[in-house]
Amino acid sequence: MNTFLVVATAVALLAPTPPFPAPKLTGVTPETKCDWGPITEIKPDLTMLVMKTDAGPLEVKLTPTVRVAGADGKPLASPAALRSGQSIRVYYLVNAGAKAQEIDVLQ
């Protein structure tokens, strides 16, 4: 058996699997967090999004670098395409608050 194949298989088996579905447009790091639920508020200046989660409301900072995927998995232009009431999954990092990395529309 090829040594490279054995090593690659071992690495794949030892790599931690996140406890949530993978994002559609970006990668996952050990620091990546994920929550999902309906959008309850989007600040008019598109700097903050509030969503309802099982643990209560979650405020997520939006930056110009956040990636947004439609329900079909295709990229959307910006968070401006999001609407209150939409079910979403947010991938974020916690660094002085939750900062969105990717938002996936679920419906």
Protein Blocks (a to p, Z undefined) as FASTA:
>chain_A
ZZklmmmmmmmmmpccdfbdcdfkbccdfklccdddddfbdcfklpaccdddfkbpcddd
ddfkbccddfkopacfblklpcehiacddddddeeiaadfbdcdfZZ
